[in-house]
Amino acid sequence: MIHYVYILCLRNNQLYVGSTEDLGRRFSEHRAGSACRTTAHLRPVELIYSEAHPDRSSAIKRERQIKRWSRAKKIALVNGNWTELKRLPLCRTTGTRYRTH
């Protein structure tokens, strides 16, 4: 079953990364404030990016990868700026292209 990884932009401009098997339902839950505490307190939310994955496992793996990225790298992904995406560090905790796994 197809699963999705998505990025929301919250009221305070924070980016929220999540995954789900039903993107429409999950987005509605975020907008209603019933999905999680983070998005409930920072509504309204805007869906700014999503990508499909063939199964839950690959979606969760990708979600975790994106969550480790810096805000700049996430924005490059959202904008489809592949040059900038490659240039930015793989991990937000270091200034190098160091992989944590």
C-alpha positions as CSV (number, residue, x, y, z in Angstrom):
1,M,0.0,0.0,0.0
2,I,1.3,3.5,-0.9
3,H,2.4,5.7,2.0
4,Y,3.3,9.4,1.8
5,V,6.0,11.6,3.4
6,Y,4.8,15.2,3.7
7,I,6.0,18.6,4.9
8,L,3.7,21.1,6.5
9,C,4.4,24.8,7.0
10,L,2.9,25.9,10.4
11,R,1.6,29.3,11.5
12,N,5.0,30.2,13.0
13,N,6.8,29.2,9.8
14,Q,8.0,26.0,11.4
15,L,8.3,23.0,9.1
16,Y,6.7,19.7,10.2
17,V,7.6,16.4,8.6
18,G,5.3,13.4,8.8
19,S,4.2,10.2,7.0
20,T,0.8,8.6,6.5
21,E,-1.0,6.1,4.2
22,D,-3.9,8.6,3.7
23,L,-2.6,12.1,2.9
24,G,-6.0,13.8,2.6
25,R,-7.3,12.4,5.9
26,R,-4.0,13.2,7.8
27,F,-3.9,16.7,6.4
28,S,-7.6,17.3,7.5
29,E,-6.6,16.0,11.0
30,H,-3.8,18.5,11.2
31,R,-6.0,21.4,10.0
32,A,-8.7,20.4,12.6
33,G,-6.0,20.2,15.4
34,S,-6.6,16.5,16.1
35,A,-3.4,15.0,14.6
36,C,-0.7,16.0,17.1
37,R,0.1,18.6,19.7
38,T,2.7,20.4,17.5
39,T,0.3,21.2,14.7
40,A,-2.7,21.7,17.0
41,H,-1.1,24.7,18.6
42,L,0.3,26.1,15.4
43,R,-2.6,26.0,13.1
44,P,-3.4,26.9,10.3
45,V,-1.1,24.6,8.5
46,E,-0.3,24.4,4.8
47,L,0.8,21.3,2.9
48,I,3.9,22.4,1.0
49,Y,5.4,19.0,-0.1
50,S,4.6,15.3,-0.4
51,E,6.1,12.3,-2.0
52,A,4.7,8.8,-2.5
53,H,6.5,5.6,-1.3
54,P,5.6,2.0,-2.1
55,D,5.3,0.9,1.5
56,R,5.3,2.1,5.1
57,S,8.9,1.0,5.8
58,S,10.4,3.2,3.0
59,A,8.2,6.1,3.9
60,I,9.3,6.0,7.6
61,K,12.9,5.7,6.5
62,R,12.6,8.8,4.3
63,E,10.6,10.7,7.0
64,R,13.5,10.1,9.4
65,Q,16.0,11.2,6.9
66,I,14.2,14.5,6.1
67,K,13.7,15.2,9.8
68,R,17.5,15.2,10.3
69,W,17.9,17.8,7.6
70,S,18.3,21.5,8.2
71,R,15.5,23.9,7.4
72,A,17.5,25.1,4.4
73,K,17.8,21.6,3.0
74,K,14.0,20.9,3.5
75,I,13.2,24.2,1.7
76,A,15.5,23.2,-1.2
77,L,13.5,19.9,-1.4
78,V,10.2,21.7,-1.3
79,N,11.3,24.1,-4.1
80,G,12.8,21.3,-6.2
81,N,16.2,23.1,-6.1
82,W,18.4,20.0,-6.7
83,T,21.7,21.9,-6.9
84,E,21.1,23.5,-3.5
85,L,19.9,20.2,-2.1
86,K,23.1,18.5,-3.1
87,R,25.3,21.4,-1.8
88,L,23.8,21.5,1.7
89,P,25.0,19.1,4.5
90,L,23.3,15.7,4.9
91,C,22.8,16.3,8.6
92,R,21.7,19.4,10.5
93,T,24.0,18.6,13.5
94,T,27.2,19.0,11.6
95,G,28.6,21.3,8.9
96,T,30.1,18.4,7.0
97,R,28.6,15.8,4.7
98,Y,28.7,13.2,7.4
99,R,26.2,10.4,7.4
100,T,24.9,9.2,10.8
101,H,24.1,5.7,9.5
